[in-house]
Amino acid sequence: MHAWLLWAGAIACAAGWIAHRMWSVLPWGRFGESLALAALVALLAWPLVRWRGMPWASALAAVWLIALVAMWGPLPVLAVALLLGAAAAIGTALTGPQRSLAGAVAGLAVIAGAVGWLLPLPVHRLWLYAPVLLALVAWRRQALWTQVGTLRQAWREAVAASPRAAAGAVTLAGLASAGAWLPTMQYDDVAYHLALPWQLMRDGRYALDPSPQVWALAAWASDALHGVAQVLARTEARGPLNVAWLLLSCAALWRLATAIGVTGAMRWAPIALFASLPLTAALQAGMQTETAATAATLWLAVLVSERPDARPQRCLWLGALLFGLLLGLKLVHAAAALPLLAWAAWRHRADFLRAPVALALAAPLAVVVAGSSYTYAWAVAGNPVLPLFNGTFRSPFFAPVDFDDARWRAGFDALLPWRMTFDTSQYLEGWDGGFGFVLIALAGSALLALSDRRSRALAACAIAAMAIPLAGLQYARYAYPGLVLLLPALALAVQARLSPRAGAWLLIAVCFVNLAHQGNAQWMLHTGAVKRSVGALGRDAPLLARYVPERVLIAQARAVGDANGRVLVLSASNPAYAELGTGGRTTAWYDPRWEAIRVAADGDASGAAWVAAWRANAIAALIVRPAELTPAQRSALALAGARRVRTVGEAEWWRLPAERAE
């Protein structure tokens, strides 16, 4: 009976795929490119297998790593490696050698917390970051070297025990990591997230000014870590850092599956399912917080599910740092992790009582790690979560209403998993199928996981971690960390109820259909940007010129010292101004003041209102998309005597006469 329940989900998924005519939206070209890329990597890995005697999983992993270095260059990869080494040094000092990878995530929390509090100070320089991080690595070099050896041995044993499953999981993880090859082009990234890393690299500090960017004081732990890596590399390092989060998540899934009783080759199943999820590849291509939140949530679950060591205060410190990282990433991630804290309080209540001082200090520690953005936002703007809940806080930097995105108000009910699977475009900036098919195909496994004593608590926490954010906003990306958290429990249910062969075929089928729809999770994947990145051989300019030409214009202007004054991006639909730092302005809603100016100035067909606004605000240059210019803006360019300096793709750089910009 239980086996039929497992197959019922797969049958329902197949029926839904047919009923919703999913073949009509399946990105056949992108799927073929993924298969071709997997075959190419296998071909490149074959000599390592044939002549070096490496297992397929290790050879494939080596080729994927080499590809990352080729796409980004050695400096960003080395910068992220140094950041991780320093984080692991902090973590092993706090938690001991038994929890080295969880300690590394906790160390990243410490670094993000420290950088967050220091953001307004002019101390974010290579000459300070590099010595401090190198000193941390040198201080714990023996412990780190021991941990590297331990991890290598664990990898060899895991691969040797299940070589085919390992090779399959590595292939899927590698395909997901290909999203990290792309330059930073996502809408929120170029309009918002890039601001902090670029200001740290260029100015050595971050301006706590929400006037030109209403999200400037929002939770910034993820952007702070990107900033550290960028200062070290002297260029963006988003891709390597995202791959680091991907690998940390894979390691946590292995540990979590082992902790609840998954054995043998099935321990690779959660990793394969995670890597095959379309959003996993999509998130690799951007700076959204879910990459880090997934890793932190998984390691927090590992900490709760495993037995504590002889010093429970270490587990409390570690748990506080992991939860603090989630809170520092985004408020919703901390809320989704609250069920894990409740499980920890019940499961380890006796251990906690043996460490009352550590227990009392755990919450303050989490607040210290996460609190910088909330504190600065309260002090500067009068709203600790600006622009959220501004109907209550009434900050002058945003309208006195609660920020809301009406696009994601489709309704929260029992049919939400079905609709989110087959009608995904209503819940994500993507295409149908872009959330993957796990929720339906393995729905029976989820029910069985709730009935199994070994996985009940984990499954309940994972389902709650999906439901909590979705109850407030039906946005699929917010449910992603909870979905990944559920995967080990699903694997245990399949292992317990099906034969190894049947279970393997069921999970392979789910991974296959997930991979087939990977291109539907995000526009860059959907339009073949990964293929173009391979063709560009790691050069960003061709892709940026095609997708975000404003970034190429800014880079060209920066190279000749032409981007030092105030630059206004006139396109409200393409506000790629984040890397301009304190000098950037946009007429999009991110900058409410200039949005209001745009609405008023476009009402004056003569262009005089626009010219007056440019002069009054010392605008030195403009970035425009000619196809989007309004009649008033065209008139203003002529009236102001603006001169077109350069053109890239659909975007143009215009300079205002110096005497008119003052």
C-alpha positions as CSV (number, residue, x, y, z in Angstrom):
1,M,0.0,0.0,0.0
2,H,2.8,2.4,0.9
3,A,4.6,1.7,-2.3
4,W,1.5,2.6,-4.3
5,L,1.4,5.9,-2.4
6,L,4.9,6.6,-3.7
7,W,3.9,5.8,-7.3
8,A,0.7,7.8,-7.0
9,G,2.7,11.0,-6.9
10,A,4.6,10.1,-10.0
11,I,1.4,9.2,-11.8
12,A,-0.2,12.5,-10.7
13,C,2.8,14.4,-11.9
14,A,2.7,12.6,-15.3
15,A,-1.1,13.4,-15.6
16,G,-0.5,17.0,-14.7
17,W,2.3,17.3,-17.2
18,I,0.0,16.0,-19.9
19,A,-3.1,17.9,-18.8
20,H,-1.2,21.2,-18.7
21,R,0.5,20.5,-22.1
22,M,3.9,21.1,-20.6
23,W,5.6,19.9,-23.7
24,S,4.5,23.2,-25.3
25,V,6.6,25.2,-22.8
26,L,9.5,22.8,-22.4
27,P,12.7,24.5,-23.5
28,W,13.9,21.8,-25.9
29,G,16.9,23.8,-27.1
30,R,18.1,24.5,-23.6
31,F,17.6,20.9,-22.5
32,G,19.6,19.7,-25.5
33,E,22.4,22.2,-24.6
34,S,22.5,20.8,-21.1
35,L,22.9,17.2,-22.3
36,A,25.6,18.4,-24.8
37,L,27.4,20.2,-22.0
38,A,27.3,17.1,-19.8
39,A,28.6,15.0,-22.6
40,L,31.4,17.5,-23.3
41,V,32.5,17.5,-19.7
42,A,32.5,13.7,-19.6
43,L,34.7,13.7,-22.7
44,L,37.1,16.0,-21.0
45,A,37.1,13.9,-17.9
46,W,37.7,10.7,-19.7
47,P,41.5,11.1,-19.9
48,L,41.7,11.6,-16.1
49,V,39.8,8.3,-15.7
50,R,41.7,6.4,-18.3
51,W,45.2,7.5,-17.6
52,R,45.2,8.9,-14.1
53,G,42.9,6.2,-12.6
54,M,40.5,8.8,-11.1
55,P,36.9,7.8,-10.3
56,W,34.4,9.3,-12.7
57,A,32.9,11.5,-9.9
58,S,36.3,13.0,-9.0
59,A,37.3,13.5,-12.7
60,L,34.0,15.2,-13.5
61,A,34.3,17.4,-10.4
62,A,37.8,18.4,-11.5
63,V,36.7,19.4,-15.0
64,W,33.7,21.5,-13.6
65,L,36.1,23.3,-11.2
66,I,38.5,24.0,-14.1
67,A,35.6,25.4,-16.1
68,L,34.7,27.7,-13.3
69,V,38.3,29.1,-13.1
70,A,38.3,29.4,-16.9
71,M,35.1,31.4,-16.9
72,W,35.9,33.7,-14.0
73,G,39.7,33.7,-13.9
74,P,41.9,32.6,-11.0
75,L,41.7,35.8,-8.9
76,P,38.0,35.6,-8.0
77,V,38.3,31.8,-7.3
78,L,41.3,32.4,-5.1
79,A,39.5,35.3,-3.3
80,V,36.6,33.0,-2.5
81,A,39.0,30.3,-1.4
82,L,40.7,32.7,1.0
83,L,37.3,33.9,2.3
84,L,36.2,30.3,3.0
85,G,39.6,29.4,4.5
86,A,39.3,32.3,7.0
87,A,35.7,31.4,7.7
88,A,36.7,27.8,8.4
89,A,39.5,29.0,10.7
90,I,36.9,31.0,12.7
91,G,34.5,28.1,12.7
92,T,36.9,25.4,13.9
93,A,38.1,27.7,16.7
94,L,34.5,28.2,17.8
95,T,33.0,24.7,17.3
96,G,35.9,22.3,17.3
97,P,37.1,19.9,14.5
98,Q,34.0,17.7,14.4
99,R,31.8,20.2,12.6
100,S,34.3,21.8,10.2
101,L,31.9,22.6,7.3
102,A,29.1,23.8,9.6
103,G,31.8,25.9,11.3
104,A,32.8,27.4,8.0
105,V,29.2,28.6,7.4
106,A,29.2,30.0,11.0
107,G,32.6,31.7,10.2
108,L,31.0,33.3,7.1
109,A,28.3,34.5,9.5
110,V,30.9,36.1,11.7
111,I,32.6,37.8,8.8
112,A,29.4,39.1,7.3
113,G,28.4,40.4,10.8
114,A,31.7,42.2,11.3
115,V,31.7,43.7,7.9
116,G,28.1,44.8,8.3
117,W,28.9,46.8,11.4
118,L,32.0,48.4,9.7
119,L,30.3,49.3,6.4
120,P,30.2,53.1,6.9
121,L,33.9,53.2,7.9
122,P,36.6,53.6,5.2
123,V,38.4,50.4,6.1
124,H,37.3,48.0,3.4
125,R,40.5,47.8,1.5
126,L,42.6,45.0,0.1
127,W,45.6,46.0,2.2
128,L,43.4,45.3,5.3
129,Y,41.2,42.4,4.2
130,A,44.0,40.2,2.8
131,P,46.3,40.3,5.8
132,V,43.5,39.7,8.3
133,L,42.1,36.8,6.4
134,L,45.6,35.3,5.7
135,A,46.4,35.7,9.4
136,L,43.3,33.7,10.3
137,V,44.2,30.9,8.0
138,A,47.8,30.9,9.3
139,W,46.6,30.9,12.9
140,R,44.5,27.7,12.3
141,R,46.6,26.2,9.5
142,Q,47.2,22.9,11.2
143,A,43.5,22.4,12.0
144,L,42.5,23.4,8.5
145,W,45.0,21.1,6.9
146,T,43.7,18.2,9.1
147,Q,40.2,19.0,8.0
148,V,41.1,19.1,4.4
149,G,42.6,15.6,4.7
150,T,39.5,14.4,6.5
151,L,37.2,15.8,3.9
152,R,39.3,14.2,1.1
153,Q,39.1,10.8,2.7
154,A,35.4,11.1,3.3
155,W,34.9,12.0,-0.4
156,R,36.9,9.1,-1.6
157,E,35.0,6.7,0.6
158,A,31.6,8.1,-0.5
159,V,32.5,7.8,-4.2
160,A,34.0,4.4,-3.8
161,A,30.9,3.1,-2.1
162,S,28.5,4.3,-4.9
163,P,30.5,5.4,-8.0
164,R,27.7,5.6,-10.5
165,A,25.4,7.5,-8.1
166,A,28.2,9.8,-7.3
167,A,29.0,10.5,-10.9
168,G,25.4,11.2,-11.7
169,A,25.0,13.6,-8.7
170,V,28.3,15.4,-9.7
171,T,27.1,15.8,-13.3
172,L,23.8,17.4,-12.2
173,A,25.6,19.6,-9.7
174,G,28.0,20.7,-12.4
175,L,25.2,21.6,-14.8
176,A,23.6,23.6,-12.0
177,S,26.9,25.4,-11.4
178,A,27.0,26.4,-15.1
179,G,24.6,29.2,-14.1
180,A,27.5,30.7,-12.1
181,W,29.5,31.1,-15.3
182,L,27.3,34.0,-16.3
183,P,28.2,37.6,-15.5
184,T,25.9,39.5,-13.2
185,M,22.9,40.5,-15.2
186,Q,19.8,39.8,-13.2
187,Y,17.4,42.8,-12.7
188,D,17.6,43.1,-8.9
189,D,21.4,42.6,-9.0
190,V,22.2,45.3,-11.4
191,A,19.7,47.7,-9.8
192,Y,20.5,46.9,-6.2
193,H,22.7,44.1,-5.0
194,L,25.9,45.2,-6.9
195,A,25.9,48.5,-5.1
196,L,27.5,47.3,-1.9
197,P,30.3,45.3,-3.4
198,W,31.2,48.0,-5.9
199,Q,31.2,50.7,-3.3
200,L,33.5,48.7,-1.0
201,M,35.9,48.1,-3.9
202,R,35.9,51.6,-5.2
203,D,35.3,53.8,-2.1
204,G,36.4,51.5,0.8
205,R,33.1,52.1,2.5
206,Y,29.3,51.9,2.0
207,A,27.1,54.9,2.0
208,L,24.1,54.4,4.3
209,D,21.8,56.4,2.1
210,P,18.4,55.1,1.1
211,S,17.6,58.2,-1.0
212,P,18.7,56.9,-4.4
213,Q,18.0,53.2,-3.5
214,V,15.1,52.4,-1.2
215,W,16.6,48.9,-0.4
216,A,20.1,50.3,0.5
217,L,19.6,49.5,4.2
218,A,17.9,46.1,3.8
219,A,19.5,43.0,5.3
220,W,22.9,42.8,3.6
221,A,24.8,39.7,4.9
222,S,24.9,38.1,1.4
223,D,26.0,41.3,-0.3
224,A,28.6,41.9,2.4
225,L,30.2,38.6,1.6
226,H,30.2,39.3,-2.1
227,G,31.8,42.6,-1.2
228,V,34.6,41.0,0.7
229,A,35.3,38.6,-2.2
230,Q,35.2,41.5,-4.7
231,V,37.6,43.7,-2.6
232,L,40.0,40.7,-2.5
233,A,39.7,39.9,-6.2
234,R,39.5,43.6,-7.4
235,T,36.7,42.4,-9.6
236,E,33.3,40.7,-9.2
237,A,33.4,37.2,-7.7
238,R,29.7,36.3,-7.6
239,G,30.0,33.0,-9.5
240,P,32.7,31.4,-7.4
241,L,31.0,32.4,-4.1
242,N,27.7,31.0,-5.4
243,V,29.4,27.7,-6.3
244,A,30.9,27.6,-2.7
245,W,27.3,27.9,-1.3
246,L,26.2,25.1,-3.7
247,L,29.0,22.8,-2.5
248,L,28.2,23.6,1.1
249,S,24.6,22.8,0.5
250,C,25.5,19.4,-1.1
251,A,27.7,18.5,1.8
252,A,24.9,19.4,4.3
253,L,22.4,17.3,2.4
254,W,24.8,14.3,2.6
255,R,25.2,14.8,6.4
256,L,21.5,15.3,6.9
257,A,20.5,12.2,4.9
258,T,23.0,10.2,6.9
259,A,21.7,11.6,10.2
260,I,18.1,10.4,9.6
261,G,19.1,6.9,8.3
262,V,19.6,7.1,4.6
263,T,22.2,4.7,3.5
264,G,24.2,3.5,0.5
265,A,23.8,5.0,-2.9
266,M,20.5,6.7,-1.8
267,R,22.5,9.3,0.1
268,W,23.4,10.8,-3.2
269,A,19.7,11.2,-4.1
270,P,19.1,14.4,-2.1
271,I,22.1,16.0,-3.8
272,A,21.0,14.9,-7.3
273,L,17.4,16.2,-6.7
274,F,18.8,19.5,-5.3
275,A,21.1,20.0,-8.2
276,S,18.4,19.1,-10.7
277,L,15.9,21.7,-9.4
278,P,15.6,24.5,-12.0
279,L,15.9,27.2,-9.3
280,T,19.3,25.8,-8.2
281,A,20.8,26.7,-11.6
282,A,18.9,30.0,-11.8
283,L,20.1,31.1,-8.3
284,Q,23.7,30.5,-9.3
285,A,23.3,33.2,-11.9
286,G,22.4,35.9,-9.5
287,M,22.9,37.5,-6.1
288,Q,19.7,36.4,-4.4
289,T,19.9,35.4,-0.8
290,E,18.4,31.9,-1.3
291,T,21.8,30.4,-2.2
292,A,23.3,31.3,1.2
293,A,20.0,30.7,3.0
294,T,19.7,27.2,1.7
295,A,23.2,26.3,3.0
296,A,22.6,27.9,6.4
297,T,19.2,26.3,6.8
298,L,20.6,22.8,5.9
299,W,23.5,23.1,8.3
300,L,21.2,24.3,11.0
301,A,19.1,21.2,10.4
302,V,22.2,19.0,10.5
303,L,23.1,20.5,13.9
304,V,19.6,19.8,15.3
305,S,19.4,16.2,13.9
306,E,22.8,15.0,15.1
307,R,23.8,14.3,18.6
308,P,25.6,17.2,20.3
309,D,29.2,16.7,21.3
310,A,30.5,16.7,24.9
311,R,30.3,20.5,25.1
312,P,26.7,21.6,24.3
313,Q,27.7,25.2,24.5
314,R,29.6,24.8,21.2
315,C,26.4,23.6,19.5
316,L,24.5,26.6,20.9
317,W,27.1,29.0,19.6
318,L,27.0,27.3,16.2
319,G,23.2,27.3,16.1
320,A,23.1,31.0,17.1
321,L,25.6,31.9,14.4
322,L,23.7,30.0,11.7
323,F,20.4,31.5,12.7
324,G,22.0,34.9,12.9
325,L,23.2,34.4,9.3
326,L,19.7,33.6,8.2
327,L,18.4,36.7,10.0
328,G,21.1,38.8,8.4
329,L,20.2,37.5,4.9
330,K,16.5,38.3,5.0
331,L,13.8,38.3,7.6
332,V,11.8,35.7,5.8
333,H,14.6,33.2,6.0
334,A,14.8,33.5,9.8
335,A,11.0,33.1,10.1
336,A,11.1,30.0,8.0
337,A,13.8,28.5,10.3
338,L,11.8,29.0,13.5
339,P,10.4,25.4,13.3
340,L,14.0,24.1,13.3
341,L,14.6,26.1,16.5
342,A,11.5,24.6,18.1
343,W,12.7,21.1,17.1
344,A,16.1,21.9,18.6
345,A,14.5,23.2,21.9
346,W,12.6,19.9,22.3
347,R,15.2,17.4,21.0
348,H,18.1,18.9,22.9
349,R,16.3,20.3,26.0
350,A,18.4,18.3,28.4
351,D,21.7,19.4,26.8
352,F,20.6,23.0,26.8
353,L,19.9,22.9,30.5
354,R,23.5,21.8,31.1
355,A,24.7,25.1,29.5
356,P,22.5,27.8,30.9
357,V,25.0,30.6,30.3
358,A,25.5,29.7,26.7
359,L,21.7,29.3,26.3
360,A,21.1,32.8,27.6
361,L,23.8,34.3,25.3
362,A,22.7,32.5,22.2
363,A,20.0,34.9,21.2
364,P,22.1,38.1,21.8
365,L,24.9,36.4,19.7
366,A,22.5,35.9,16.8
367,V,21.3,39.5,17.1
368,V,24.8,40.9,17.1
369,V,25.7,38.9,13.9
370,A,22.5,39.9,12.1
371,G,21.7,43.3,13.6
372,S,23.8,45.8,11.6
373,S,21.4,46.5,8.8
374,Y,18.4,46.7,11.0
375,T,20.2,49.0,13.5
376,Y,21.5,51.3,10.8
377,A,18.1,51.4,9.0
378,W,16.4,52.3,12.2
379,A,18.9,55.1,12.9
380,V,19.1,56.5,9.4
381,A,15.6,56.0,8.0
382,G,13.4,55.3,11.1
383,N,12.4,51.9,9.7
384,P,14.6,48.8,10.6
385,V,13.2,46.9,7.6
386,L,12.8,49.7,5.0
387,P,10.8,49.7,2.8
388,L,8.8,46.9,4.4
389,F,6.0,47.7,6.9
390,N,6.4,51.4,6.2
391,G,2.7,51.9,6.9
392,T,3.8,51.4,10.5
393,F,7.2,53.0,10.7
394,R,6.4,55.8,8.2
395,S,10.0,56.5,7.1
396,P,10.3,59.6,4.9
397,F,12.3,57.6,2.4
398,F,9.3,55.6,1.2
399,A,5.6,56.1,0.8
400,P,3.7,55.6,4.2
401,V,2.3,52.2,3.0
402,D,3.4,48.6,3.5
403,F,5.5,47.5,0.6
404,D,3.7,44.8,-1.4
405,D,4.2,43.1,-4.7
406,A,0.7,42.3,-6.0
407,R,2.1,39.9,-8.6
408,W,2.5,37.3,-6.0
409,R,-0.9,37.3,-4.4
410,A,-2.4,34.3,-6.2
411,G,-3.8,32.8,-3.0
412,F,-2.6,30.3,-0.3
413,D,-4.5,27.1,-0.2
414,A,-4.1,23.3,-0.5
415,L,-3.8,23.4,-4.3
416,L,-0.8,25.8,-4.2
417,P,1.8,23.0,-4.7
418,W,0.0,21.9,-7.9
419,R,-0.4,25.3,-9.3
420,M,3.2,26.3,-8.4
421,T,4.4,23.2,-10.3
422,F,2.3,23.5,-13.5
423,D,1.4,27.2,-13.5
424,T,4.7,28.4,-12.3
425,S,4.7,31.7,-14.2
426,Q,2.1,33.0,-11.7
427,Y,4.5,32.4,-8.8
428,L,7.9,33.2,-10.3
429,E,9.6,35.4,-12.9
430,G,9.9,32.4,-15.2
431,W,8.0,29.8,-17.2
432,D,5.8,26.9,-16.2
433,G,7.8,24.0,-14.8
434,G,10.5,26.4,-13.5
435,F,10.0,25.4,-9.9
436,G,10.6,21.7,-10.6
437,F,8.3,18.7,-10.1
438,V,9.4,17.4,-6.7
439,L,6.3,18.6,-4.8
440,I,3.9,16.6,-6.9
441,A,6.1,13.7,-8.1
442,L,7.2,12.9,-4.6
443,A,4.1,14.0,-2.7
444,G,3.5,10.4,-1.5
445,S,7.1,10.3,-0.2
446,A,6.4,13.5,1.8
447,L,3.3,11.9,3.4
448,L,5.3,8.7,4.3
449,A,8.2,10.9,5.6
450,L,5.7,12.4,8.1
451,S,4.7,9.0,9.3
452,D,8.3,7.7,9.8
453,R,9.7,8.4,13.2
454,R,13.2,9.0,11.8
455,S,12.2,11.7,9.4
456,R,8.9,13.1,10.9
457,A,10.4,16.1,12.6
458,L,12.6,17.0,9.6
459,A,9.8,16.7,7.1
460,A,7.5,18.8,9.3
461,C,10.1,21.5,9.7
462,A,10.7,21.5,5.9
463,I,7.0,21.7,5.1
464,A,6.6,24.6,7.6
465,A,9.7,26.3,6.1
466,M,7.9,26.3,2.8
467,A,4.5,27.3,4.2
468,I,5.6,30.2,6.4
469,P,6.9,32.4,3.6
470,L,4.2,31.3,1.1
471,A,1.4,32.2,3.5
472,G,2.4,35.8,3.3
473,L,3.5,36.0,-0.3
474,Q,3.0,33.3,-2.9
475,Y,6.4,33.7,-4.4
476,A,8.0,30.4,-5.3
477,R,11.6,31.4,-4.7
478,Y,10.9,32.0,-1.0
479,A,9.8,28.3,-0.6
480,Y,13.0,27.0,-2.2
481,P,15.2,26.6,0.9
482,G,12.3,24.6,2.6
483,L,11.9,22.4,-0.5
484,V,15.6,21.6,-0.4
485,L,15.4,20.8,3.3
486,L,12.7,18.3,2.5
487,L,14.8,16.2,0.1
488,P,16.6,13.9,2.6
489,A,13.3,12.9,4.2
490,L,11.9,12.1,0.7
491,A,14.9,10.0,0.0
492,L,14.4,8.1,3.2
493,A,10.8,7.4,2.3
494,V,11.8,6.0,-1.1
495,Q,14.5,3.9,0.4
496,A,12.2,2.4,3.0
497,R,9.3,1.6,0.7
498,L,10.8,0.7,-2.7
499,S,13.5,-1.7,-3.9
500,P,16.8,-0.1,-4.7
501,R,16.2,-0.4,-8.4
502,A,12.7,0.9,-8.4
503,G,13.6,3.8,-6.1
504,A,16.6,4.7,-8.3
505,W,14.4,4.8,-11.4
506,L,11.8,6.9,-9.7
507,L,14.3,9.5,-8.6
508,I,16.2,9.4,-11.9
509,A,12.9,10.2,-13.6
510,V,12.2,13.2,-11.3
511,C,15.8,14.5,-11.8
512,F,15.4,14.1,-15.6
513,V,12.1,16.1,-15.8
514,N,13.5,18.7,-13.5
515,L,16.6,19.1,-15.7
516,A,14.5,19.2,-18.9
517,H,12.7,22.3,-17.5
518,Q,15.8,24.0,-16.0
519,G,15.7,26.7,-18.6
520,N,12.2,27.8,-17.4
521,A,13.4,29.0,-14.0
522,Q,14.9,32.3,-15.3
523,W,15.2,34.4,-18.4
524,M,19.0,34.0,-18.8
525,L,18.8,30.3,-18.7
526,H,15.7,30.4,-21.0
527,T,17.5,32.4,-23.7
528,G,20.6,30.3,-23.9
529,A,23.0,32.6,-22.0
530,V,25.0,29.6,-20.7
531,K,25.7,28.5,-24.3
532,R,26.7,32.0,-25.2
533,S,29.0,32.2,-22.1
534,V,30.8,29.1,-23.4
535,G,31.2,30.7,-26.8
536,A,32.5,33.9,-25.2
537,L,35.2,31.9,-23.4
538,G,34.6,33.7,-20.1
539,R,34.5,37.3,-21.6
540,D,31.7,39.2,-20.0
541,A,31.3,42.0,-22.6
542,P,29.5,40.1,-25.3
543,L,26.9,38.8,-23.0
544,L,26.5,42.1,-21.2
545,A,26.2,43.9,-24.5
546,R,23.4,41.6,-25.5
547,Y,21.4,41.5,-22.2
548,V,22.5,44.5,-20.0
549,P,24.3,47.0,-22.3
550,E,24.2,49.6,-19.5
551,R,26.9,47.7,-17.7
552,V,29.2,47.9,-20.7
553,L,28.6,51.6,-21.0
554,I,29.4,52.1,-17.3
555,A,32.6,50.0,-17.6
556,Q,33.8,52.0,-20.7
557,A,33.0,55.3,-18.9
558,R,34.8,54.2,-15.8
559,A,37.9,53.2,-17.8
560,V,38.3,56.7,-19.1
561,G,37.2,58.5,-15.8
562,D,33.9,59.5,-17.3
563,A,31.7,58.0,-14.6
564,N,32.7,60.0,-11.6
565,G,29.8,62.5,-11.6
566,R,26.2,61.9,-11.1
567,V,24.7,59.6,-13.7
568,L,21.0,59.2,-14.3
569,V,19.6,56.1,-15.9
570,L,16.5,57.3,-17.7
571,S,15.1,53.8,-18.5
572,A,12.6,53.0,-15.8
573,S,12.3,49.4,-17.0
574,N,16.1,48.7,-17.0
575,P,17.6,50.5,-14.0
576,A,21.1,49.1,-14.2
577,Y,22.7,51.7,-12.0
578,A,23.8,49.8,-8.8
579,E,27.5,49.7,-9.7
580,L,27.6,53.5,-10.1
581,G,27.5,53.7,-6.3
582,T,26.7,57.0,-4.7
583,G,26.7,58.8,-8.1
584,G,24.0,56.6,-9.6
585,R,20.3,57.6,-10.0
586,T,17.4,56.0,-11.6
587,T,13.9,57.0,-12.6
588,A,12.6,53.5,-11.6
589,W,10.7,52.9,-8.4
590,Y,13.9,52.0,-6.5
591,D,14.5,55.8,-6.3
592,P,11.1,57.3,-5.2
593,R,12.3,60.9,-5.6
594,W,13.4,60.5,-9.2
595,E,10.4,58.4,-10.0
596,A,8.2,61.4,-8.9
597,I,10.4,63.7,-11.0
598,R,9.9,61.5,-14.0
599,V,6.2,61.5,-13.7
600,A,6.1,65.3,-13.4
601,A,8.7,66.1,-16.0
602,D,7.2,63.8,-18.7
603,G,4.1,66.1,-18.5
604,D,6.1,68.9,-20.0
605,A,6.4,68.2,-23.7
606,S,9.0,71.0,-24.2
607,G,11.6,69.1,-22.1
608,A,12.2,72.2,-19.9
609,A,11.2,70.4,-16.7
610,W,13.7,67.6,-17.4
611,V,16.5,70.1,-18.1
612,A,15.7,72.0,-14.9
613,A,15.7,68.7,-12.9
614,W,19.1,67.7,-14.4
615,R,20.7,71.0,-13.6
616,A,19.2,71.2,-10.0
617,N,20.6,67.8,-9.2
618,A,24.0,68.2,-10.9
619,I,23.4,65.3,-13.3
620,A,26.5,65.0,-15.5
621,A,25.6,62.1,-17.7
622,L,22.6,60.1,-18.8
623,I,22.1,56.4,-19.8
624,V,19.2,56.0,-22.1
625,R,17.4,53.4,-24.2
626,P,16.3,55.4,-27.3
627,A,13.4,53.1,-27.9
628,E,12.0,54.0,-24.4
629,L,12.5,57.7,-24.5
630,T,9.4,59.8,-24.0
631,P,8.7,62.9,-26.2
632,A,9.6,65.1,-23.2
633,Q,12.9,63.3,-22.7
634,R,13.8,63.6,-26.4
635,S,13.0,67.3,-26.3
636,A,15.1,67.7,-23.1
637,L,18.2,66.1,-24.7
638,A,18.1,68.6,-27.5
639,L,17.3,71.6,-25.3
640,A,20.1,70.8,-22.8
641,G,22.6,70.4,-25.6
642,A,23.4,66.8,-24.5
643,R,26.0,64.9,-26.6
644,R,25.8,61.2,-27.3
645,V,29.2,59.8,-26.4
646,R,28.9,56.0,-27.0
647,T,26.4,53.3,-27.9
648,V,26.3,49.7,-26.9
649,G,23.4,47.6,-28.1
650,E,20.1,49.1,-27.1
651,A,21.7,51.6,-24.7
652,E,23.4,55.0,-25.1
653,W,25.6,57.2,-22.9
654,W,24.9,60.9,-23.2
655,R,27.0,63.7,-21.6
656,L,25.5,67.0,-20.5
657,P,27.6,70.1,-21.1
658,A,29.7,70.9,-18.0
659,E,28.3,74.3,-17.6
660,R,24.7,72.9,-17.6
661,A,25.4,70.2,-15.1
662,E,26.3,72.5,-12.2
